[in-house]
Amino acid sequence: MFLDIDKKAIGARIKSIRLEKGLTLHEFGNMIGGADRSIASRWERGVSLPNNERLKTIAEIGGTTVDFLLYGSLDDYARRLLKELEKELNEDDSINKGAID
C-alpha cells in the first residue's frame, strides 16, 4: 500500500524552508536551478511539484531529506498510513457485511 502524495503539504514544507532561509520567491527559484518565481509559487501552493533534481536541491537547502519533503516526519507518515489502513478495513468490513446479509 502506498500513500498518495499530498501536494499541499509538500508545498507547505517547501515554503517553510524558503521562509526559514529568509528568501524571496525569486531568490529561492534562482537557487533551485533558475526556476521562475511563478514556478516556485506553484510548488508552495501545491499546484505542481518540483522534479527530482529540484527536490534534492530544496532538501539540501533546508538541511533535510527528500523523504521529509514528500511525506513529512515519520510520525506524520505513520499517522496517515494508519488512517488509510483503517479506512480500507472499514470498507472491507462493510463489503463483507453486505455479502453475509
Protein Blocks (a to p, Z undefined) as FASTA:
>chain_A
ZZdddfklmmmmmmmmmmmnopafklmmmmnooiafklmmmmmnomaccdfklmmmmmmm
nopafklmmnopfklmmmmmmmmmmmmmmmmmmmmmmmmZZ
